[in-house]
Amino acid sequence: MKLTIISGRSGSGKSTVLHILEDRGYYCIDNLPASLLPSLASRIASGDTEIPNIAVSIDARNISADLEQVPKIVSDLKSQNLHTEIIFLDANGYTLLKRFSESRRKLPLSSEQIGLREAIDKESELLESISVMANLSIDTSSMTLQELRDVIKKRLVDEQESGLVLAFQSFGYKNGVPIDADIVYDVRCLPNPYWDTKLRTLTGKDQAVMEFLESQSDVRSMYDDITAFLKTWLPKFEHNNRSYITVAIGCTGGQHRSVYLSEKLGDHFASSFTTVQVRHRELGQNESKQHG
């Protein structure tokens, strides 16, 4: 039996995730009052249900006093050996503003006294205690609905109980650091293929760019250092019951250096972990590498 808590700011994609899980056989409850979590957990623990997996959405529509109790409630559930995980979705403020403006929906905390932007910021404050406990954080800022479905399918549905899911994500600093990153490496100090006009329009997946970067000693040293760090510490994260780790590699535009290193690291660690995912945010590409 497994209890999955879905949380995040309004407009980040919580409803989409619940629908995906419901289609996969989860019993889903939207906007569950946080104070009812212990009662639901007690029923799950007693075996008084034949449903194998339950997913609940808990967000800023809850009473603020109840939200403050969520960390303690979740800690108590885990101490009772109930398999509980928190999935937290978010997006940058500009994206959330744009989504609500386009949909013309009313944000739960907005009113005549509280504007849309202020309400979005207030949600972030109310949900901070839940976000820091999340087993998996997903930044949906640049995701389409299909891409979000793919991420949920790969990380929550197809790969349940299969060990640590390791994701490498390239990004460009010009568009900000991914919200869902657990570990971030800045590789803007490395030689940049952009300044070679023959390589400018290519990406880190093209042979010419790969050959250029592989010829640079600093690139090789950066790759070796990142590999050594991850080899040492990823097992520690896994031993600490972490199910998902996202390693974000950033360069200026997210086209050359970060893409190359994410691909290279993904290939290297595919032999050590059952599921290694590689995503290139600025290229709009993602793939999953299965070992064995």
N, C-alpha and C positions, 0 to 999 in steps of 0.2 A: 504494500500500500504506500502511495506517495502523495504528498500534499505540495502543490506548486502555488506560490503566491506571485501574482502578476501585479506590478505597481509601476508608477511613472506619472509624469505630468500629462494633463489632458492634451490630446492631439498627437501623442507620441506613438500610438499604434496598439494600445492595450486590447481594444476590442477585436482587432484583427488577430492578435495572438490567441485570445480566448476562442474565437471561431475556429482557428486552425486546430487547437487542442480538442475542441468539442467534436470536430470531424474525425479525430483520431481516437475517439472513445473515452476521452476525459469527461467527467461530470463537472460542468463549469458553473460558477456562481459569480455574477457581476455585482460589484459594489457591496460586498459582504461587510457588515459592520465589524470592525476589528474586535470589538468586545465579544463577538460570538465565535471567534477562532478557537478558544479553549473547548467550548461545547462541541464544535465540529470535530476537533481533534480527538476528543474523548470518544465520540461515536466511531471514528475511524479505528482508534486503538482497540475498541471493544470487539471489532469484527462485525459490527452491526450494519454492514453494507457489503454488497458483492461488487461494488465498483472498484476497480484496481487503482485508478488514478483520479485525483480531484484537483481542480485548479480554481482559485478564487482571485478576484480582482479587488485590491484594496488601494484606494487613492484618496485624493484631497476632498472627496465628497463626504468622507468620514468626519466624525466629531474630532476636533484637534486633540482633545484629551485622550481619546482612544488611540489615535495615531502614535502618541508618545509612548503608549504601552506596547506597541508592536514588537520592538526589539526584545523586551523581557518575555513576551508571550512566545516568540519564536525560539528564544533560548530555552524556555521551559519545555517546548515541544521536542526539541532536539535531545534534551536530557532524558526524555521519555522514549528515546530511540525511534521516534517517528521520522521517517525520511521526509525532510522538509527543505525546500529550496525557494529562493527568492529570485525572480527575474525582473529587472528594473529597466524600463524603456525611457528614453529621453531624446530630445532634439534641441538644437540651439534656439534661442529666443526668437530670432528672425524667422526661422522656419515655422515655429508654432504660431506666431502672429499671422504669417501668410496663410497657413492652413485654416485658421479660424476665420480669417477675412474672406477666404474663398468659399468656405462652407456656410458662412453666416450663422454658425451655431453659437450658442451662448456658453461662455466658459463658466464652470460651476461657481467659482469664487467672485466673478465679476458682478457689479451692481452699479447703481447710479453714482455711488460714492467711490467705487473701485474700478479703475479702467482696465482694459484688456492686458496691457503690458504689466501693470502692477499686480494683477491677479496671477499672471504666469510666474512672476518672481515669487509671489506669496506661496504658490504651490511648491516651488523648489524648497523653500524654507520648511514647510510642513512635512515634506517627504524625505528630508535629508537623513533622518535616522534610519529610514528603510533603505535608502540608496546605498549607504555605507555597508550594509549587511548583505547586499546582493551577491548571490553566487555567480550571476551573469548579468552584465550591463550591456545594453544594445543602443547604439546611437543611430537613430532612424533619419537623421537630418537629410542625408543624400540618398536614402533608399526609396525605391518604388515598392508598391504593395507586393509585387512578385518577389522582389529581392528579400523583403522581410519574411515572406512565407518560406523562401528557401533557407534562410538562416534558422528559423524556428524548426523547420523539418530536420535540418542537419544536426542542430545542437540539442534539441529537446526530444524529438520523436524517434528518429532513426538510430541515434547513438546512445540511447538510455543504457546506463549501467555498463558502458564499455570503456571506462577509464577516462583519463584527462583528455579533453578536446582542446587542441592547441591551434590557435589561429594567428596567422601573420597578416597584418594589414598595412599596406603602403598608403601614404597620404602626403599631401602638400601643405606646408605650414601656412601658405597664403590663404588657405581655407579653414585653418584652425585645427587643433589637435582633436582626434576622435574622442567622443565622450566615453565610449566603452573600452578604452585602452587600459590595460592593467600595467603593462610595462611599455615605456616609450624610449626609443632611441632616435637621437637627432644626428643625421648623417650629412647635414649641409656643409660640413667641413671638408668633405671629400671632393676630389676633382669632378667638375660638372661637364658632362657631355653636351649640355645645352650650348656651350660656347663654341662648339665645332658645328659649323653650318651644315655639314653632311649628316650629323647625328641629331640635329635639333628636332626634327619632326618625328623621329623614331621613339621607341620606348625601351625600357629596361629588359623587355622580352625579345628584342631584336638582336640578331647575332652580332652586328657591327657595334652596338652599344655594349653588349656583353664582353666582347673582345677588348674594347677600350678600357672598361672598368677592371677587367681581370689583369690588365697590364700595369695597374697602379698599385704600388706597394701599400699605400695608406688604405685602400679599399680592402686588400687582403688582410691587413692587420685589424681593421674594424670588424670584418667578418669573423676572424679567429677569436677576437675578444668577446663578441656577442655570443658566439657558439659556446665558448668556455663558460661564460656566466650562466647561460641557460642550462647547460649540461649539469652544472653544479646545483642550481636552485630550483629548477622545475620539479625534480623529484620531491623536494621539500614542500612545494605548494601542493602537489598531488597527495602527499602523506597527510597534509593538513585539510584533507577533504575538499579541495578545490576541484571542481568538475570542468571548469572552462578557464583558459588563460588567453587573453588577446595581447599579442606583442605588436605594437605599432612602430613602424619604421618611417620616419619623415624626412623629406628633403624639401627644397623650395617649392617645386611645382607638382611633386608626386608623380613624375613621369619616367625618370631615368634611374637615379641612384637607389631610391627607396624601393622601386619595383624590382630592380635587379637583386637587391639583397633579400627582399621578402621571398622571391622565387627560390633563391639559392638556399636560404635557411629552411624553407618549406621542404625542399627536396632532401636536405640533410636530416631533418628530424622525422621525416616520414618513415624512416627505418626504426625509430624508437617509440613512436606513439601510434596507436591504432588509427586515430583520425587527426589529420593535420589539414587545416583549411588555409587557403591563401586568397586574400581579397585585395584588390587595387581600387581604392575609393575613387580616385580621380579618373581612372580608366573605366569604371563601372563594370569591373570583371571580378568574379570569384569562382573558386573551384575547391574541391575537397580531394585530398590525397589519402587513399586507404593503404595501410601497410598490410602485407600478406595476401 
